[in-house]
C-alpha cells in the first residue's frame, strides 16, 4: 500500500514555513512603515507597490502548488491503475492454475 506519511509531513512543514514567512513579512513591513515615515502619498504608493508584488508572488505560488497537486494526482492514479492491473494478472494466473476454484 502507498505510504504518504512523508508527503503529509513535508506539506505540514512547508505550510508552517510559509505561514511563518508571511507573518514575518507583515511584521517587518509594519515596522518599516513605523520606523521610516514618509509623506502620505509616498507611503501609499510604496504600500500599493508592495501589495501588488506580493499578490503576484502568491499567485505564482498558488499556480505552482496546483501544478504539483495535479502531478501528484496523476502519479497516484497511475499507481492505482498499475496495482489493479498487477492484481488482475495475478488473479488470472491463479484461476488458470486452479480452474475449479478448490484449494
ROVEX-279526 format. One line per 4 residues: their letters; for each residue x, y, z of C-alpha. Coordinates in pm, 1 decimal. Layout:
REM ROVEX-279526
A) X/Y/Z | ... $
END
This chain:
REM ROVEX-279526
XXXX) 0.0/0.0/0.0 | 117.3/355.1/-68.1 | 258.6/527.9/240.9 | 218.0/903.4/216.1 $
XXXX) 318.6/996.4/572.6 | 641.6/1155.5/446.2 | 443.6/1361.7/196.7 | 197.4/1477.6/463.9 $
XXXX) 482.6/1566.0/697.4 | 656.4/1764.7/422.9 | 337.3/1951.8/334.1 | 273.1/2035.1/700.3 $
XXXX) 630.1/2155.8/743.9 | 600.7/2361.4/424.5 | 274.6/2520.3/538.2 | 430.3/2611.5/874.5 $
XXXX) 726.3/2769.0/698.5 | 501.2/2963.6/462.5 | 285.0/3087.5/748.9 | 591.3/3196.6/945.7 $
XXXX) 730.4/3375.4/641.2 | 405.8/3562.7/579.2 | 373.0/3671.2/942.8 | 737.5/3780.5/949.1 $
XXXX) 692.0/3978.8/627.9 | 386.4/4157.2/767.1 | 562.1/4243.2/1092.9 | 870.0/4363.5/904.8 $
XXXX) 664.4/4579.2/671.0 | 475.0/4730.5/963.0 | 795.7/4812.1/1148.0 | 947.2/4962.9/835.2 $
XXXX) 648.8/5196.5/797.3 | 666.2/5299.6/1161.9 | 1042.5/5349.0/1175.4 | 1088.6/5535.5/845.8 $
XXXX) 783.6/5753.1/789.3 | 739.0/5916.6/453.0 | 476.5/6159.8/321.6 | 130.5/6002.0/292.3 $
XXXX) 123.7/5983.9/-87.6 | 469.3/5820.5/-95.9 | 371.5/5567.3/172.7 | 51.4/5477.5/-13.8 $
XXXX) 247.3/5432.8/-336.7 | 503.2/5208.3/-167.5 | 237.3/5003.5/12.0 | 39.6/4961.9/-311.0 $
XXXX) 351.1/4853.7/-498.7 | 442.1/4603.4/-227.1 | 89.7/4461.5/-215.0 | 84.2/4415.8/-593.6 $
XXXX) 422.8/4242.1/-584.3 | 309.5/4010.0/-302.3 | -14.6/3937.1/-488.6 | 182.6/3836.3/-798.3 $
XXXX) 415.8/3617.9/-590.5 | 124.0/3449.6/-413.4 | -44.4/3384.8/-749.3 | 274.1/3224.0/-878.2 $
XXXX) 298.5/3010.4/-563.7 | -64.0/2901.6/-593.7 | -12.5/2806.9/-958.4 | 295.9/2600.5/-867.0 $
XXXX) 100.7/2427.2/-588.9 | -185.5/2347.9/-827.1 | 57.8/2206.8/-1079.2 | 229.8/1993.5/-814.8 $
XXXX) -102.8/1863.5/-681.1 | -213.4/1776.5/-1034.7 | 109.6/1584.9/-1091.4 | 62.9/1404.4/-758.8 $
XXXX) -294.5/1314.4/-854.8 | -174.9/1180.0/-1191.3 | 102.7/977.3/-1025.8 | -141.1/834.2/-772.6 $
XXXX) -388.3/743.0/-1045.8 | -112.0/568.7/-1242.5 | -3.5/376.2/-932.8 | -360.8/262.1/-861.8 $
XXXX) -407.0/150.6/-1221.9 | -77.8/-40.4/-1219.9 | -172.4/-207.8/-892.5 | -513.0/-301.7/-1029.2 $
XXXX) -355.0/-445.7/-1344.7 | -99.9/-644.6/-1143.3 | -374.8/-780.3/-919.0 | -587.5/-884.0/-1214.8 $
XXXX) -289.0/-1052.6/-1381.9 | -201.2/-1245.1/-1066.4 | -564.2/-1338.1/-1009.4 | -596.1/-1457.0/-1369.1 $
XXXX) -286.5/-1673.1/-1325.3 | -433.5/-1837.5/-1015.8 | -758.8/-1916.3/-1194.7 | -565.8/-2080.9/-1475.4 $
XXXX) -370.5/-2296.1/-1228.9 | -687.2/-2398.6/-1043.1 | -991.6/-2369.5/-1275.3 | -1226.1/-2549.8/-1033.2 $
XXX) -1178.1/-2292.5/-758.0 | -1094.8/-2554.5/-493.3 | -768.7/-2535.5/-299.9 $
END
